[in-house]
Structure formats: C-alpha cells, structure tokens
C-alpha cells in the first residue's frame, strides 16, 4: 500500500497515553497536525478543518507536505496510535448508484419484471440512513435480530457486506450544483454497508431499507482528500436518457476496490463502472432545499461491475444464496459468525486504506 506524499489522508488518532490528535498519514507514520495549524486542530479532531473550506484544505495539505519533505518534523509511528472517526457525523445517506448492482438486484427480486425501477435512470436513488450506525473500521459487528417474516423474530441468517465509497462533506450548502461539488466535498473513504438481507426483504416494501441496514455501517477513519485523486478523475459515464439540467455533468473516479472474506479475495469492483457521479448524488441530495452539513456522509451504494468477479456484495456473488461462494476451505452464501470482511482500494499510486469488521454472534 502506498501512503506517500501524493496521498496524505486525514484522521484523528489516539496515542498510547490516550491523547487524541488530528493526524495526516505518511508511509508508516503520522504527523500531528497541531504542528501545522495549532488553532484549526486544537481539539484533536477534523470538524473545524472540514468546515474551513477548499483554501484551508489546500493550505494545510501544502504545509504538511513541505514539512514532511524537509524531514524537520517529529513523526509518530503508525503502530503507536489507534485511528478513530475524526469528525462528528451529521447525516448519513446511502445511494444506489451502480447500474450493474441495481440490475442484478432487480433480476434477483423481480425475475418477471423490468430489472431497473422506472425512475432509476432519472435520479440517483438513495435512502436517509442513521448517522449513529457509522462505526470505525475494526469495531466488531454483532449479528442483528429482526422480523424476517410474519410472526418470526430472531437473529438474521443472511448477513451481507456491501463494498462502497463514502464522501465526506466539509462546507455546508443547499441546492449545490453538480459542478460545485468539490467546493463542498472534502474527501473519500471506504465504507461497508452491512445488511441483514432477510430483515431487509420483509421490511423494504413500501418505504425501503430500515432495520436491515441500521445496525452497523463500518467506515475507514482515514479520509483521502479529493485533491489526492486528481489523476483518478474520469469523464462522467454515458447516461441515457440525459439527466435533467440540474443533474448534468460531474466526473467519475477510477478507483479499484478489493473485497476479502477472511483471507479469500471474493471481488474486485471498479468505481469507474458507477452510473451516477458523486457530484450528481450531492446535487440531488440538496436539490429540494435540504441542507448538506459539515460532517455529512453520503455513500455510493454497492460498487459492482459487469463481470461476476466484480460484484460488490454476497447478494450478487451468491445470487441470493443459490450459488455458494468458495471462501478458504469452505463455502459461503451469507456471512458466518467469526467472518471478517476487509475492503481496500487504490487509485493508481494512491491507497484509500481499508475498512474491516468481524461478525460476532447475536447477544
């Protein structure tokens, strides 16, 4: 994994004495950002920094890089700190932006109907999740209980992962234009939208996901700034029919993900295959006058590609449990207690780190 000067992701970390501080990662060390801007990072968190906007983001990044290049700063070994979520999560929205994922899900659940809902290519579909569900990578995930059918309540038997990218809002705004997204979005991190598919299937009609999603959402504490992803930018994918004017435009990102269950690589999705761009997601989210706030997180939805090995969740990989998947010396349709899911990603020489979590038995 590369964490060189072209990367420099941000997080809050806690050192061995219990002291929290805001940090930027460089290779296998971290730089205390209080050395760069004592006032902006006085609280040891990223909230004020995120809200400060693009000029402050660029200034801090340049200053941190200069100090690291000079070798004149004291670095803390990465092994001596514990990364934590470095900002206050305001709202959490999860989208459904992959045409391949949405088509596969439609074929699974509606085999005798059109795979895509009629509105899917006219707007980025999403749902408003629970900010309290976001957990730092490495936090254990308890198997949830729920209603899985009439008169049936108990532990979910169909726990799934979803490999996603999440975008962190810095500067607040309303009715944000697609082309203005980079003035509001600070950066990107990895996210696993854990799903209880049996709970989700019974509750979804008519209002969509609820308890099947809200029990846990793992997120990487390390946020890669958009400034580190300039080389990964790509034109927006072809969209037919053309979106309405307020949703037109935006850029894609060429980011390669990898998903492991325990030590087995089960999928390698590509974010470049996504239909809706992050700028379109943010524009849609705020188009009705709803406010984007500092600390808002909006996720892409499952990142899936056209090939079987690019499907970003077990729902697709096992085709709703009908095609068991080889994992280690066994098979999986859904996750078992003790399984660990780890998602990593790279964009050229820039590594987005990882998000990991282990399923634990229901209490």
N, C-alpha and C positions, 0 to 999 in steps of 0.2 A: 504494500500500500504506500502511496506517495503523499506525504504531507509537507511538501516543500514550500518555497516562497511564493509559488503561483497558486497556492491553496489557502492556507491560514484560516481555518474555520474557528468559530467562536463558541464558547460555552461558559458556564460557571462550574467551578470545581471546588472541592473541599480537601484541604491538605490534612496531614496526619494529626495535626493538633486540633482539627475541627474548624479551622478558619476557612470561610468561603471567600473566593475571589473570582472575578471575571478574568478569563484567560483566552489566549489565542494559541492554537496548537502549531508547533513547528517540529516536524520529524517526531522523535520520541520524547519531546519535552514540551513544556508550556511556558508562555510568557505572561506574567501578571500584568494586566492592562492598566492597573493603577500607576505603573511606571510610565505609561504613555499619556494618560489623562486622569490625574488623581480625582478630579471633580466628577467627571462623567461616570467613573466606575467606583465611586466611593462606597456604594452599598454592596459591592461584590457581585452585582447582577447586571443583566443586559438591558433592563427595561428603559432606562434613560437613553442609553445608546441607540436602541431601536427607534425610539421616538424622535431622535435628533435629526434624522433625515440624511439624504444622499451626500451632502457636503461633509457632514461629520463622519459618515461611514468611510468616505474616501480618505479623509484626513487621517483617521485612526489607522486605517489599513496601510497607508503610505508610511506613517510614522513607525508602526510596528515593523514593517519590512525593513526600513532603514536601520532600526536598532538591531534587528536580527542579522542583517548583512554586516554590520560593523563589529559584531561579536562583543559589544560593550555592555550587554545586559546579562543579569543573572537569570538563568533558566531553571525551572523546577522539573525534575524527571516526571514523565507521564505516570510511571508506576507509583509515584508517591502521592498522587491525587485521585479523587473519585469524581468523575463528571456528574453533574446534576442538571435538571432543567433550569436554565439560567434566566428565564423570564416568566412573568405571570401570564398564563394562558387566559385570554379574554373569551373568545368564542371559538368553536370548532365546527367546521363544515366539511363534509366529505362528498366529493363529486363521483361521477360515474362516466369518466371521460374517454375510456378506451372502447372503440368500436368493436374490437375483437372480443374483449371481455363481455360487453353488453350483448353481443350477438350470441356468444356461447351460452351465456346465462339464459337468454331468451329461448334458445333451442332446447335447453335442458328443461325449463319450466313451462314452456308453451310450444311443445313439439308440433302442434297442428295449427299454429298461428304464425304471423309475422314475428321474426326474432326480435326486431327493434320496435319499441313503442313508437307510435306515430309522431311524438314530439321530439324524439331523441336527436335528430339532426337539425333541430331548430333552436336548441338551447342546451347548455351544459346542465344536465340533471344532477341534483345533489340533495342532501338532507342535512338538517341542522342537528349536529351531534351534541354531546355533553363534554364541556371543557374538562370536567373533573375526571373523565375517563383516561386522559393522557398520562402515561407512566414513562419514566425514564428507562431507557434500554437497560436490560439486566434485571428489572423488577419481576419477580415471579408472577405468573398469571394463574389464578385459581379457576378451575373449571366451574362455569356458572350453572345455576339452576334456572329453570323457566317452564312455562306452559308450552308443551310440544304437541298438544292435541286436546280435543275435548275431554276434560276431566283428568288430564295427565300432566302432573307437575313433578319435575325431578331434574337431576343433573343432565346437562346436554351431552348427547352421544356423538355429536357432529361438530367438533371444534375445528375451525379452519383458520388459516392465515390469509392476509391479503397484502401483497407487496406494493407499496405506494411511495410516491414522493409527497412531501408536505411543504407548503410555502408559508413563511412567517412574515406577517405584516408589521412594518415599523411605523410608518406615518399614517395617521388616520385619514379617512376621506369618505365621501358619499358620491355616488354616480361617477365612479372612476372610469375614465376612458381606457380602452384596451391599450392604446399607445402610451398611457401614463402609468402603467402598472409598475414599472421599475422605479418610479418615484415613491412608491408606497411599499413594495415588497423588498424586504432586506435580503432574504436568502432561502435556502432549501435544506431540508433534512429528510432522512429516511423515516418511514412510518409503517407500522404493521397494524392494520385494522382487523384485530381478532374478531371472529364471527362464530356465533353458535347457529349453525345452519338450520337445525331443526326448530329452534325457537323462532328464528327469523322467518322461516317458511310459513309458520302458523300465524304469526302476528302481522306480516307485511301488508296484506290487503285489509283495509283500503288506504292506510296512511303511511306505509313504508316502514323501514327498519326502526327498532326501538330497543328492547331489552336484549335482542340478539346481537347488538353491537356495543351497548353502553357499558359493558362490564370491564373492558380494558382496551386501550389503544396504546401500543408501545411506540415510542418516538426516540430517535437519536438525540442526545443532548447537544451534539456538535452541529452547528448551523454553518453551512457553506455559503458565503455571500455570493449574490448574483455576479458580483464583479469578478469572481474566480471562474465563472462559467462562460465568459465571452466567446471563447473558442468553441464551445459546445452549442452555440446558437445556430438554429436552422430555420429556414422559412416555414411559415405555418403550413400544415398539410393541406392538400386539396380538400375542399369542403363543398359538397353538393347535396342540397341546394345551397347557394351562397347565404351566409348568415345575414341577419338584419344589420343595417349600418352600424348600430351601436355595439355590435359583437364582431365586427370585421377586423381582421388583422391579427397581430400578435406573432410571437416567434416560438418555435418549438425548441426543445433541448435534446441533444444527442447524448443520452446518459444510459449506460448499460448496467442493469441490475443482476444480481445473482442471489438465489434463494437456496439455503441449505436446511434440511431437516436432519438434526443431529450432524453427522459428518457427510451426508449424501447431498450432492447438488441435484436439486429437482427441477430447477427452472432458471432460465436466463432471459428475462424480459428486456425489452428496449423501450425507453421512454420516447424515443423518436417515433414510435408507432402510434402514439396517442392522437386522437382525433381533435380534441379541444385543447387549446393552449392555456397556460396559467393566466395570461392576460385576459382571455375570454372568460375564464372562470371568475376572476375578480370583478370584471365589468358586469357580468350577470349578477353576481352576489350583491352588488351595490346599486344595480340599475333601478330598483324601485324606491331608492332613497334610504335604504338600510345603511347603517354606518359600518365601515371597517375600522377597527380599533387597534391600537398598539397591542401586540401580543395575540392577535387573531391568527389562527392556523386554519388553512384550507388545504385539503388533501385531494389528490388526483383521482382517487378510486384505483381499483386494481389495475396494475400495469400488465397488459397481456399483448402478445404478438400473434402473428398468423400461424406460427408453427406450434405443434404440440409441446415442444420443449420450451416454449416462451410463455406458457400460461402461468399467471401470477397468483393462483390460489388452488387449493385442493378441489374445490367445487368443479373447476375446469380440468385439472390434471387427472382426477379420478372419475371424471364425468358423473358427478353427483353420487360417488360411491360405487359405481357399477364397474369401474376398471381400476382395480388396486394398483398402487404405485410401488415400485421397489425402493425400499429405504433400508440401507445397510443389508443385513441378512434376513430382513423381514419384508412385509408388505403394509401399505397404508391406504386406507380410504379417507380416514379422518385422523386427527392427532390423538395420540395416546398420552396418558399421564407420564411425565418424565421426558417427553419430547421437547427438544429445544429447536426453535426456528431462528435462523440468523439471516438477515438481509444485508447485503453490501452493494455498493455501486461505485462506478468510476465514469468520469467524463474525460477521456484522454489521460493526461497526467494527473488530473485532479481526482482525489479519492473522497467520497462522501462518508467514509467511516462505515459504521454498521449499527443496526438495531437488532437486538436479540431478546428473547424471552423464553422461559420454560413453563410448560403446562404443569400445574400441580393439581392433585386430586381435590375434588369438591370437599368443603369442610363438613 
